[in-house]
Amino acid sequence: MSIFGKIMSAIFGTKAAATPAGGSTPASGGAASPGSAPSSAPVQSVDVAAIVDKAAAAKGEKLEWRTSIVDLMKALDIDSSFSARKELAKELGYTGDSNDSASMNIWLHKQVMAKLAANGGKLPPEIKH
């Protein structure tokens, strides 16, 4: 499973893992072929903050997931290593210097939040990029 798929699965449940990183339609319950999901399908609204806040609280450490891709991944029990973030950047189409971790991390956080919102994630106003 892709790293973005793991993030989606952790927030939306296992059905969301089948949603392509670039797609904006939710995954269907069946084994549909790519592109066969109706584009007018209703998007399931999920409170991202409530889910990630609960996961972060369970870690017992201060995680700034609202601004940090590393802390978001830690909260969701997803490998947050530099190599994992480089892989996520590749999945999401990052064209910048992947060795500039600060710039890449900022871009990753914005992209992940935007894709979560596009797939039905309800984000607090301060997170929307």
N, CA, C and O atoms as a MOPAC input file, in Angstrom:
PM7 MOZYME 1SCF
protein

 N      0.84500 1    -1.17300 1     0.00000 1
 C      0.00000 1     0.00000 1     0.00000 1
 C      0.89400 1     1.24000 1     0.00000 1
 O      1.93200 1     1.27800 1     0.66100 1
 N      0.47400 1     2.23600 1    -0.74400 1
 C      1.23000 1     3.48400 1    -0.81700 1
 C      1.21200 1     4.18700 1     0.54300 1
 O      0.36200 1     3.89800 1     1.38600 1
 N      2.13700 1     5.09600 1     0.74700 1
 C      2.17200 1     5.83900 1     2.00700 1
 C      0.92700 1     6.71800 1     2.13000 1
 O      0.32200 1     6.79500 1     3.19900 1
 N      0.54600 1     7.38300 1     1.03100 1
 C     -0.67200 1     8.17900 1     1.09200 1
 C     -1.88100 1     7.27200 1     1.34800 1
 O     -2.80500 1     7.66400 1     2.06100 1
 N     -1.88100 1     6.08800 1     0.78400 1
 C     -2.95000 1     5.11800 1     1.03400 1
 C     -3.03300 1     4.75500 1     2.50900 1
 O     -4.12700 1     4.56500 1     3.04100 1
 N     -1.88500 1     4.65600 1     3.17400 1
 C     -1.86700 1     4.36500 1     4.60900 1
 C     -2.45500 1     5.52800 1     5.40100 1
 O     -3.18200 1     5.31800 1     6.37200 1
 N     -2.14200 1     6.74900 1     4.98700 1
 C     -2.70200 1     7.93200 1     5.65500 1
 C     -4.22500 1     7.93800 1     5.48500 1
 O     -4.96300 1     8.13700 1     6.45000 1
 N     -4.68000 1     7.71900 1     4.25700 1
 C     -6.11900 1     7.67900 1     3.97900 1
 C     -6.79600 1     6.58300 1     4.80300 1
 O     -7.85100 1     6.80500 1     5.39700 1
 N     -6.19100 1     5.42300 1     4.83300 1
 C     -6.76300 1     4.29900 1     5.57100 1
 C     -6.84700 1     4.60100 1     7.06000 1
 O     -7.83600 1     4.26300 1     7.71000 1
 N     -5.81200 1     5.23800 1     7.60300 1
 C     -5.80500 1     5.56000 1     9.02900 1
 C     -6.89800 1     6.55900 1     9.38400 1
 O     -7.43300 1     6.51900 1    10.49100 1
 N     -7.23400 1     7.44700 1     8.46700 1
 C     -8.22500 1     8.48300 1     8.74900 1
 C     -9.63500 1     8.07400 1     8.32300 1
 O    -10.59300 1     8.27900 1     9.07000 1
 N     -9.76500 1     7.50200 1     7.13700 1
 C    -11.08300 1     7.18300 1     6.59300 1
 C    -11.49600 1     5.73600 1     6.78100 1
 O    -12.66100 1     5.40100 1     6.56600 1
 N    -10.58500 1     4.87900 1     7.17100 1
 C    -10.88500 1     3.46200 1     7.28100 1
 C    -10.31800 1     2.71500 1     6.09400 1
 O     -9.76000 1     3.33500 1     5.18800 1
 N    -10.44500 1     1.41600 1     6.07700 1
 C     -9.78800 1     0.60000 1     5.07600 1
 C    -10.32000 1     0.77600 1     3.66500 1
 O     -9.56700 1     0.57400 1     2.71300 1
 N    -11.58200 1     1.14300 1     3.48400 1
 C    -12.11100 1     1.34300 1     2.13100 1
 C    -11.38600 1     2.47800 1     1.41400 1
 O    -11.23300 1     2.44200 1     0.19300 1
 N    -10.94300 1     3.47800 1     2.16100 1
 C    -10.29100 1     4.64200 1     1.56500 1
 C     -8.91400 1     4.30400 1     1.00700 1
 O     -8.39500 1     5.04400 1     0.17100 1
 N     -8.32400 1     3.22300 1     1.44100 1
 C     -6.98000 1     2.86400 1     0.98600 1
 C     -6.93400 1     2.63500 1    -0.51300 1
 O     -5.87300 1     2.76000 1    -1.12400 1
 N     -8.06300 1     2.30200 1    -1.11300 1
 C     -8.10000 1     2.04600 1    -2.54900 1
 C     -8.20200 1     3.32500 1    -3.37400 1
 O     -8.07100 1     3.28400 1    -4.59800 1
 N     -8.43400 1     4.46200 1    -2.71600 1
 C     -8.55800 1     5.72100 1    -3.43600 1
 C     -7.19000 1     6.17500 1    -3.92000 1
 O     -6.26000 1     6.25600 1    -3.11700 1
 N     -7.03500 1     6.47400 1    -5.20100 1
 C     -5.74300 1     6.93700 1    -5.70000 1
 C     -5.34700 1     8.26100 1    -5.06700 1
 O     -6.20800 1     9.08100 1    -4.74800 1
 N     -4.06500 1     8.47100 1    -4.88600 1
 C     -3.57700 1     9.69900 1    -4.25800 1
 C     -4.04800 1    10.93800 1    -5.00500 1
 O     -4.32900 1    11.96000 1    -4.37900 1
 N     -4.13900 1    10.86900 1    -6.30400 1
 C     -4.55200 1    12.02800 1    -7.08500 1
 C     -6.05200 1    12.10700 1    -7.28700 1
 O     -6.55500 1    13.10300 1    -7.80700 1
 N     -6.77300 1    11.07000 1    -6.88200 1
 C     -8.21400 1    11.03800 1    -7.11800 1
 C     -8.97600 1    11.84900 1    -6.11300 1
 O     -8.51000 1    12.08100 1    -4.99700 1
 N    -10.15900 1    12.28300 1    -6.51300 1
 C    -10.98600 1    13.02500 1    -5.57900 1
 C    -12.29700 1    12.31700 1    -5.32700 1
 O    -13.16100 1    12.84400 1    -4.62500 1
 N    -12.46200 1    11.12800 1    -5.88800 1
 C    -13.67300 1    10.38200 1    -5.62800 1
 C    -13.37100 1     9.31100 1    -4.59800 1
 O    -12.28300 1     8.73600 1    -4.60500 1
 N    -14.32200 1     9.03400 1    -3.70900 1
 C    -14.08300 1     8.01400 1    -2.70000 1
 C    -14.05200 1     6.62600 1    -3.32200 1
 O    -14.63700 1     6.39400 1    -4.38000 1
 N    -13.37300 1     5.72300 1    -2.66600 1
 C    -13.28900 1     4.34800 1    -3.16000 1
 C    -14.64400 1     3.68200 1    -2.99500 1
 O    -15.36700 1     3.94400 1    -2.03400 1
 N    -14.97100 1     2.83100 1    -3.93100 1
 C    -16.22900 1     2.10400 1    -3.80900 1
 C    -15.97600 1     0.84000 1    -3.00800 1
 O    -14.82800 1     0.43500 1    -2.82200 1
 N    -17.03000 1     0.22500 1    -2.54000 1
 C    -16.88400 1    -0.97300 1    -1.73200 1
 C    -16.43100 1    -2.17000 1    -2.53600 1
 O    -15.84700 1    -3.09400 1    -1.97100 1
 N    -16.68200 1    -2.18700 1    -3.85100 1
 C    -16.32000 1    -3.32700 1    -4.67700 1
 C    -14.95700 1    -3.17200 1    -5.30300 1
 O    -14.27500 1    -2.16800 1    -5.09700 1
 N    -14.56600 1    -4.16800 1    -6.06900 1
 C    -13.27200 1    -4.11800 1    -6.74900 1
 C    -13.46900 1    -3.49000 1    -8.12200 1
 O    -13.45400 1    -4.18500 1    -9.13800 1
 N    -13.64700 1    -2.21600 1    -8.14700 1
 C    -13.89100 1    -1.50300 1    -9.39600 1
 C    -12.58800 1    -1.26000 1   -10.13000 1
 O    -11.53300 1    -1.09700 1    -9.51700 1
 N    -12.67300 1    -1.24000 1   -11.43600 1
 C    -11.47500 1    -0.94300 1   -12.21300 1
 C    -11.22100 1     0.55500 1   -12.17200 1
 O    -12.15300 1     1.33000 1   -11.95500 1
 N     -9.97100 1     0.98000 1   -12.37700 1
 C     -9.66600 1     2.40000 1   -12.30100 1
 C    -10.54300 1     3.21600 1   -13.24700 1
 O    -10.75600 1     2.84500 1   -14.40100 1
 N    -11.03600 1     4.31900 1   -12.73800 1
 C    -11.85300 1     5.20300 1   -13.55500 1
 C    -13.32000 1     4.81000 1   -13.63800 1
 O    -14.10800 1     5.51700 1   -14.26500 1
 N    -13.70500 1     3.69400 1   -13.01700 1
 C    -15.09200 1     3.26200 1   -13.13100 1
 C    -15.97400 1     3.81300 1   -12.01300 1
 O    -17.19700 1     3.69000 1   -12.08300 1
 N    -15.38700 1     4.41100 1   -10.99400 1
 C    -16.18300 1     4.98100 1    -9.91400 1
 C    -16.88400 1     6.23100 1   -10.43000 1
 O    -16.26100 1     7.05300 1   -11.10100 1
 N    -18.15400 1     6.38400 1   -10.13100 1
 C    -18.87000 1     7.55800 1   -10.63000 1
 C    -18.31200 1     8.82900 1   -10.00500 1
 O    -18.05300 1     8.87800 1    -8.80300 1
 N    -18.12900 1     9.85500 1   -10.82800 1
 C    -17.56100 1    11.09900 1   -10.32400 1
 C    -18.56700 1    11.87500 1    -9.49300 1
 O    -18.18700 1    12.80400 1    -8.78000 1
 N    -19.83700 1    11.51700 1    -9.56800 1
 C    -20.85500 1    12.20800 1    -8.79200 1
 C    -21.14800 1    11.49300 1    -7.47500 1
 O    -22.11300 1    11.83400 1    -6.79100 1
 N    -20.33400 1    10.51200 1    -7.11300 1
 C    -20.55600 1     9.78400 1    -5.87300 1
 C    -20.43900 1    10.73100 1    -4.68600 1
 O    -19.56600 1    11.59800 1    -4.66700 1
 N    -21.31600 1    10.57000 1    -3.69700 1
 C    -21.24200 1    11.45300 1    -2.53300 1
 C    -19.94300 1    11.22000 1    -1.77300 1
 O    -19.48200 1    10.08500 1    -1.64500 1
 N    -19.36400 1    12.29200 1    -1.27700 1
 C    -18.12100 1    12.20300 1    -0.53200 1
 C    -18.46700 1    12.07000 1     0.94400 1
 O    -19.24800 1    12.85300 1     1.48400 1
 N    -17.87400 1    11.06700 1     1.59000 1
 C    -18.11200 1    10.85100 1     3.00700 1
 C    -17.33400 1    11.91000 1     3.78600 1
 O    -16.12900 1    12.06600 1     3.58300 1
 N    -18.00300 1    12.63000 1     4.66500 1
 C    -17.34500 1    13.65500 1     5.46100 1
 C    -16.79900 1    13.04100 1     6.74200 1
 O    -17.53300 1    12.41300 1     7.50400 1
 N    -15.50700 1    13.22800 1     6.96700 1
 C    -14.84100 1    12.68500 1     8.14300 1
 C    -14.12500 1    13.82400 1     8.84800 1
 O    -13.42900 1    14.61400 1     8.21000 1
 N    -14.29200 1    13.91300 1    10.16700 1
 C    -13.63600 1    14.95300 1    10.95700 1
 C    -12.17800 1    14.54800 1    11.19600 1
 O    -11.87200 1    13.79500 1    12.12000 1
 N    -11.29600 1    15.05900 1    10.35000 1
 C     -9.88100 1    14.70200 1    10.39900 1
 C     -9.27700 1    15.08500 1    11.74500 1
 O     -8.54500 1    14.29300 1    12.34000 1
 N     -9.57200 1    16.28100 1    12.22900 1
 C     -8.98900 1    16.74600 1    13.49500 1
 C     -9.34900 1    15.81900 1    14.65500 1
 O     -8.48900 1    15.49100 1    15.47300 1
 N    -10.59300 1    15.40200 1    14.73100 1
 C    -11.01500 1    14.53100 1    15.83300 1
 C    -10.25700 1    13.20300 1    15.79400 1
 O     -9.82500 1    12.69800 1    16.83000 1
 N    -10.09900 1    12.64800 1    14.60600 1
 C     -9.41700 1    11.36000 1    14.45900 1
 C     -7.93600 1    11.48800 1    14.79200 1
 O     -7.39200 1    10.68300 1    15.54800 1
 N     -7.28700 1    12.50000 1    14.22800 1
 C     -5.84000 1    12.64100 1    14.43700 1
 C     -5.54500 1    13.13400 1    15.85900 1
 O     -4.55200 1    12.71600 1    16.45400 1
 N     -6.38000 1    14.00600 1    16.40800 1
 C     -6.18700 1    14.43100 1    17.79700 1
 C     -6.22700 1    13.23300 1    18.74400 1
 O     -5.41100 1    13.12800 1    19.66000 1
 N     -7.17600 1    12.33900 1    18.51700 1
 C     -7.30400 1    11.14300 1    19.36100 1
 C     -6.07000 1    10.25400 1    19.20900 1
 O     -5.53700 1     9.74900 1    20.19700 1
 N     -5.62600 1    10.06800 1    17.98100 1
 C     -4.43800 1     9.24300 1    17.73800 1
 C     -3.20100 1     9.88200 1    18.35900 1
 O     -2.37200 1     9.18700 1    18.94800 1
 N     -3.07100 1    11.20600 1    18.23100 1
 C     -1.91700 1    11.91600 1    18.78900 1
 C     -1.91700 1    11.83900 1    20.31400 1
 O     -0.86400 1    11.65800 1    20.92700 1
 N     -3.08700 1    11.97600 1    20.92400 1
 C     -3.19100 1    11.90700 1    22.38200 1
 C     -2.76000 1    10.54000 1    22.89500 1
 O     -2.16800 1    10.43300 1    23.96900 1
 N     -3.05600 1     9.50300 1    22.13100 1
 C     -2.68600 1     8.14500 1    22.52500 1
 C     -1.17100 1     7.92800 1    22.52000 1
 O     -0.67300 1     6.99900 1    23.15600 1
 N     -0.44900 1     8.77700 1    21.81200 1
 C      1.01300 1     8.63900 1    21.73600 1
 C      1.69700 1     9.13500 1    23.00400 1
 O      2.82700 1     8.74100 1    23.29400 1
 N      1.01900 1     9.99700 1    23.76100 1
 C      1.59500 1    10.49800 1    24.99500 1
 C      2.71000 1    11.51600 1    24.80300 1
 O      3.48800 1    11.76300 1    25.72400 1
 N      2.79300 1    12.10400 1    23.62100 1
 C      3.77900 1    13.15600 1    23.37800 1
 C      3.10700 1    14.27800 1    22.60200 1
 O      2.06800 1    14.06700 1    21.97600 1
 N      3.69000 1    15.46400 1    22.63900 1
 C      3.12800 1    16.61900 1    21.95100 1
 C      3.43400 1    16.48900 1    20.46200 1
 O      4.59200 1    16.57100 1    20.05300 1
 N      2.40700 1    16.28700 1    19.66500 1
 C      2.57100 1    16.17200 1    18.21300 1
 C      1.84400 1    17.32300 1    17.53400 1
 O      0.63600 1    17.49000 1    17.70300 1
 N      2.57400 1    18.10200 1    16.77800 1
 C      2.02800 1    19.26900 1    16.06700 1
 C      1.58900 1    18.86100 1    14.65700 1
 O      2.08900 1    19.39700 1    13.66800 1
 N      0.66500 1    17.92300 1    14.57300 1
 C      0.25900 1    17.36800 1    13.28100 1
 C     -0.41900 1    18.39800 1    12.37800 1
 O     -0.45000 1    18.22300 1    11.16000 1
 N     -0.95900 1    19.46500 1    12.96000 1
 C     -1.63700 1    20.48200 1    12.15600 1
 C     -0.66200 1    21.26200 1    11.26200 1
 O     -1.07000 1    21.86700 1    10.27000 1
 N      0.61800 1    21.24300 1    11.62000 1
 C      1.62400 1    21.96500 1    10.83900 1
 C      2.78400 1    21.09100 1    10.38500 1
 O      3.60400 1    21.53600 1     9.58200 1
 N      2.87300 1    19.87200 1    10.87400 1
 C      4.03300 1    19.01700 1    10.59000 1
 C      3.62100 1    17.68500 1     9.97600 1
 O      2.84400 1    16.93100 1    10.56200 1
 N      4.14700 1    17.40800 1     8.79700 1
 C      3.88700 1    16.11600 1     8.15200 1
 C      4.49800 1    14.97400 1     8.97100 1
 O      3.93400 1    13.88300 1     9.04900 1
 N      5.65400 1    15.24100 1     9.57600 1
 C      6.31300 1    14.21500 1    10.39400 1
 C      5.41400 1    13.84900 1    11.57700 1
 O      5.19500 1    12.66900 1    11.84800 1
 N      4.89600 1    14.85400 1    12.27800 1
 C      4.03500 1    14.58400 1    13.43200 1
 C      2.71200 1    13.94800 1    13.01200 1
 O      2.17100 1    13.11500 1    13.74000 1
 N      2.18800 1    14.32700 1    11.85400 1
 C      0.97200 1    13.69300 1    11.35000 1
 C      1.21900 1    12.19800 1    11.13200 1
 O      0.42000 1    11.35800 1    11.54700 1
 N      2.32100 1    11.88800 1    10.48500 1
 C      2.64100 1    10.48400 1    10.21900 1
 C      2.89100 1     9.71400 1    11.51800 1
 O      2.46600 1     8.56600 1    11.65000 1
 N      3.57600 1    10.33900 1    12.47000 1
 C      3.80900 1     9.70000 1    13.77200 1
 C      2.48800 1     9.41500 1    14.47600 1
 O      2.28600 1     8.32500 1    15.01200 1
 N      1.58800 1    10.40000 1    14.47300 1
 C      0.29700 1    10.23400 1    15.13700 1
 C     -0.48000 1     9.05700 1    14.56300 1
 O     -1.19800 1     8.36700 1    15.28700 1
 N     -0.33400 1     8.83000 1    13.25400 1
 C     -1.07400 1     7.76100 1    12.57300 1
 C     -0.31300 1     6.44500 1    12.51700 1
 O     -0.74300 1     5.51400 1    11.83500 1
 N      0.80800 1     6.35400 1    13.22100 1
 C      1.64900 1     5.13700 1    13.23700 1
 C      2.15700 1     4.77000 1    11.85100 1
 O      2.16700 1     3.60000 1    11.46900 1
 N      2.58100 1     5.78800 1    11.10100 1
 C      3.12700 1     5.59000 1     9.76400 1
 C      4.58600 1     6.02000 1     9.79400 1
 O      4.92100 1     7.04100 1    10.39500 1
 N      5.44300 1     5.25900 1     9.15700 1
 C      6.87100 1     5.57700 1     9.10000 1
 C      7.05900 1     7.02200 1     8.63900 1
 O      6.62700 1     7.39400 1     7.54800 1
 N      7.70700 1     7.83400 1     9.48000 1
 C      7.91500 1     9.24700 1     9.14900 1
 C      9.37100 1     9.54700 1     8.81000 1
 O      9.78700 1    10.70600 1     8.80600 1
 N     10.14000 1     8.50600 1     8.52600 1
 C     11.55000 1     8.69500 1     8.19800 1
 C     11.70300 1     9.54200 1     6.93700 1
 O     10.76300 1     9.68900 1     6.15500 1
 N     12.88200 1    10.08600 1     6.75600 1
 C     13.15500 1    10.91100 1     5.58000 1
 C     12.90500 1    10.12100 1     4.29900 1
 O     12.34800 1    10.65600 1     3.34100 1
 N     13.30800 1     8.86100 1     4.27400 1
 C     13.09400 1     8.05200 1     3.06300 1
 C     11.59900 1     7.82500 1     2.81200 1
 O     11.16600 1     7.81500 1     1.66000 1
 N     10.81700 1     7.64600 1     3.85800 1
 C      9.36700 1     7.46900 1     3.69400 1
 C      8.73400 1     8.75600 1     3.18400 1
 O      7.83000 1     8.71400 1     2.35000 1
 N      9.20100 1     9.90200 1     3.67800 1
 C      8.66800 1    11.18000 1     3.21500 1
 C      9.08100 1    11.44700 1     1.76900 1
 O      8.31900 1    12.03900 1     1.00500 1
 N     10.27100 1    11.01900 1     1.39700 1
 C     10.68900 1    11.16400 1    -0.00900 1
 C      9.78800 1    10.31600 1    -0.90600 1
 O      9.40300 1    10.74100 1    -1.99600 1
 N      9.46200 1     9.13000 1    -0.44200 1
 C      8.57700 1     8.24500 1    -1.20300 1
 C      7.18400 1     8.86500 1    -1.33000 1
 O      6.57900 1     8.81600 1    -2.40100 1
 N      6.67300 1     9.44800 1    -0.24000 1
 C      5.37900 1    10.12100 1    -0.27200 1
 C      5.41600 1    11.29200 1    -1.24600 1
 O      4.46900 1    11.50800 1    -2.00200 1
 N      6.50800 1    12.04300 1    -1.22500 1
 C      6.65400 1    13.18300 1    -2.14500 1
 C      6.61600 1    12.70500 1    -3.59500 1
 O      6.00700 1    13.35000 1    -4.44800 1
 N      7.25800 1    11.59000 1    -3.86900 1
 C      7.24900 1    11.02800 1    -5.22500 1
 C      5.83100 1    10.61800 1    -5.61600 1
 O      5.38900 1    10.88600 1    -6.73300 1
 N      5.11800 1     9.96700 1    -4.69100 1
 C      3.73000 1     9.55400 1    -4.94800 1
 C      2.84600 1    10.74700 1    -5.30700 1
 O      1.98800 1    10.65500 1    -6.18500 1
 N      3.06700 1    11.86200 1    -4.62000 1
 C      2.19700 1    13.02300 1    -4.77800 1
 C      2.68300 1    14.00000 1    -5.84900 1
 O      2.06800 1    15.04300 1    -6.06600 1
 N      3.78300 1    13.66200 1    -6.51500 1
 C      4.23500 1    14.46600 1    -7.63900 1
 C      5.10500 1    15.66200 1    -7.28800 1
 O      5.09100 1    16.66300 1    -8.00400 1
 N      5.85800 1    15.57800 1    -6.20700 1
 C      6.74000 1    16.68200 1    -5.81800 1
 C      7.83600 1    16.86100 1    -6.85600 1
 O      8.50000 1    15.89800 1    -7.24100 1
 N      8.02400 1    18.09100 1    -7.30500 1
 C      9.03800 1    18.36700 1    -8.33200 1
 C     10.21600 1    19.16600 1    -7.78700 1
 O     11.16400 1    19.44400 1    -8.52200 1
 N     10.17300 1    19.53600 1    -6.52300 1
 C     11.26600 1    20.29400 1    -5.92000 1
 C     12.42600 1    19.38900 1    -5.53500 1
 O     12.45000 1    18.20500 1    -5.86900 1
 N     13.37900 1    19.96700 1    -4.82900 1
 C     14.56300 1    19.23800 1    -4.37400 1
 C     14.18200 1    18.38700 1    -3.16400 1
 O     13.90400 1    18.92700 1    -2.09300 1
 N     14.16500 1    17.06900 1    -3.32300 1
 C     13.76100 1    16.19000 1    -2.23100 1
 C     14.81100 1    16.12300 1    -1.12700 1
 O     14.55100 1    15.56100 1    -0.06400 1
 N     15.98400 1    16.68300 1    -1.36300 1
 C     16.99500 1    16.75000 1    -0.30400 1
 C     16.81200 1    17.98800 1     0.57400 1
 O     17.43400 1    18.09100 1     1.63100 1
 N     15.97200 1    18.92200 1     0.15200 1
 C     15.62000 1    20.09300 1     0.95500 1
 C     14.41500 1    19.67900 1     1.79600 1
 O     13.26900 1    19.95700 1     1.44100 1
 N     14.69300 1    19.01300 1     2.91400 1
 C     13.60700 1    18.41300 1     3.67800 1
 C     12.61200 1    19.43400 1     4.22000 1
 O     11.42200 1    19.13300 1     4.30800 1
 N     13.06300 1    20.62700 1     4.58300 1
 C     12.13200 1    21.62900 1     5.12600 1
 C     11.09200 1    22.02600 1     4.07900 1
 O      9.89300 1    22.02800 1     4.35800 1
 N     11.55200 1    22.36100 1     2.88100 1
 C     10.61200 1    22.75100 1     1.81500 1
 C      9.71000 1    21.58700 1     1.42500 1
 O      8.50900 1    21.76500 1     1.21800 1
 N     10.29000 1    20.40600 1     1.32500 1
 C      9.51500 1    19.22900 1     0.94800 1
 C      8.45400 1    18.93500 1     2.00600 1
 O      7.31700 1    18.60700 1     1.66900 1
 N      8.81900 1    19.05100 1     3.28700 1
 C      7.87000 1    18.76600 1     4.36200 1
 C      6.68800 1    19.73400 1     4.34700 1
 O      5.54400 1    19.32600 1     4.54900 1
 N      6.96500 1    21.00200 1     4.10800 1
 C      5.89100 1    21.99900 1     4.03500 1
 C      4.96700 1    21.65900 1     2.87500 1
 O      3.74500 1    21.67300 1     3.02500 1
 N      5.55100 1    21.35300 1     1.71400 1
 C      4.76800 1    20.99500 1     0.53200 1
 C      3.94500 1    19.74000 1     0.79900 1
 O      2.76500 1    19.68300 1     0.45100 1
 N      4.56600 1    18.73400 1     1.41700 1
 C      3.86600 1    17.48400 1     1.70900 1
 C      2.65600 1    17.72700 1     2.60500 1
 O      1.57200 1    17.20700 1     2.34400 1
 N      2.84000 1    18.51200 1     3.65300 1
 C      1.73500 1    18.76500 1     4.57500 1
 C      0.57600 1    19.43000 1     3.83700 1
 O     -0.57900 1    19.03400 1     3.99700 1
 N      0.88800 1    20.43600 1     3.03200 1
 C     -0.15900 1    21.12700 1     2.27000 1
 C     -0.87600 1    20.16600 1     1.33200 1
 O     -2.10400 1    20.17500 1     1.25200 1
 N     -0.11400 1    19.33300 1     0.62100 1
 C     -0.71200 1    18.39200 1    -0.33400 1
 C     -1.57800 1    17.35300 1     0.36300 1
 O     -2.68700 1    17.05800 1    -0.08200 1
 N     -1.06600 1    16.79900 1     1.46000 1
 C     -1.82700 1    15.78000 1     2.18100 1
 C     -3.12800 1    16.37800 1     2.71900 1
 O     -4.18600 1    15.76000 1     2.60700 1
 N     -3.05600 1    17.56400 1     3.29600 1
 C     -4.27100 1    18.20600 1     3.81400 1
 C     -5.26100 1    18.49300 1     2.67500 1
 O     -6.46300 1    18.27600 1     2.82800 1
 N     -4.76000 1    18.97500 1     1.54700 1
 C     -5.63400 1    19.26000 1     0.40300 1
 C     -6.29100 1    17.98200 1    -0.11300 1
 O     -7.47600 1    17.98300 1    -0.44500 1
 N     -5.53300 1    16.90300 1    -0.18000 1
 C     -6.07900 1    15.64200 1    -0.68400 1
 C     -7.05600 1    15.02600 1     0.31600 1
 O     -8.04500 1    14.41300 1    -0.08500 1
 N     -6.78700 1    15.18300 1     1.60700 1
 C     -7.74200 1    14.69900 1     2.60600 1
 C     -9.06500 1    15.46000 1     2.45700 1
 O    -10.14100 1    14.86200 1     2.48900 1
 N     -8.97200 1    16.78400 1     2.29500 1
 C    -10.17800 1    17.59600 1     2.12300 1
 C    -10.91700 1    17.21100 1     0.83700 1
 O    -12.14700 1    17.14500 1     0.82400 1
 N    -10.18100 1    16.96100 1    -0.22900 1
 C    -10.79400 1    16.59400 1    -1.50700 1
 C    -11.49300 1    15.24100 1    -1.44000 1
 O    -12.38700 1    14.95400 1    -2.23600 1
 N    -11.08000 1    14.41800 1    -0.49100 1
 C    -11.66800 1    13.08700 1    -0.35000 1
 C    -12.68900 1    13.02000 1     0.78300 1
 O    -13.04700 1    11.92900 1     1.22600 1
 N    -13.16100 1    14.17000 1     1.25600 1
 C    -14.20500 1    14.18500 1     2.27200 1
 C    -13.73200 1    14.48800 1     3.67200 1
 O    -14.52200 1    14.42200 1     4.61400 1
 N    -12.46600 1    14.81700 1     3.83500 1
 C    -11.95500 1    15.16200 1     5.15200 1
 C    -12.37400 1    16.56400 1     5.55100 1
 O    -12.19000 1    17.51500 1     4.79100 1
 N    -12.93500 1    16.69000 1     6.73800 1
 C    -13.33300 1    17.99900 1     7.26200 1
 C    -12.16000 1    18.52000 1     8.08900 1
 O    -11.79200 1    17.92500 1     9.10200 1
 N    -11.57100 1    19.64300 1     7.64600 1
 C    -10.41900 1    20.21500 1     8.31600 1
 C    -10.79800 1    21.49200 1     9.05200 1
 O    -11.66500 1    22.24000 1     8.60100 1
 N    -10.14200 1    21.74300 1    10.19500 1
 C    -10.36400 1    23.02100 1    10.87000 1
 C     -9.86000 1    24.16500 1     9.98700 1
 O     -8.95000 1    23.95400 1     9.18500 1
 N    -10.42000 1    25.35500 1    10.11100 1
 C    -10.04600 1    26.48200 1     9.23500 1
 C     -8.55000 1    26.79700 1     9.24500 1
 O     -8.00500 1    27.20300 1     8.21800 1
 N     -7.88100 1    26.62000 1    10.37900 1
 C     -6.44800 1    26.96300 1    10.44700 1
 C     -5.56800 1    25.98000 1     9.66900 1
 O     -4.39800 1    26.27500 1     9.42500 1
 N     -6.09400 1    24.84300 1     9.28300 1
 C     -5.30700 1    23.85200 1     8.56400 1
 C     -5.45200 1    24.00900 1     7.05600 1
 O     -4.51900 1    23.69600 1     6.31600 1
 N     -6.57400 1    24.47500 1     6.59600 1
 C     -6.81400 1    24.55900 1     5.15300 1
 C     -5.76100 1    25.41800 1     4.48000 1
 O     -5.53600 1    26.56900 1     4.85300 1
 N     -5.13400 1    24.84200 1     3.49800 1
 C     -4.05000 1    25.54300 1     2.77800 1
 C     -4.57700 1    26.07800 1     1.47400 1
 O     -3.83200 1    26.70000 1     0.71600 1

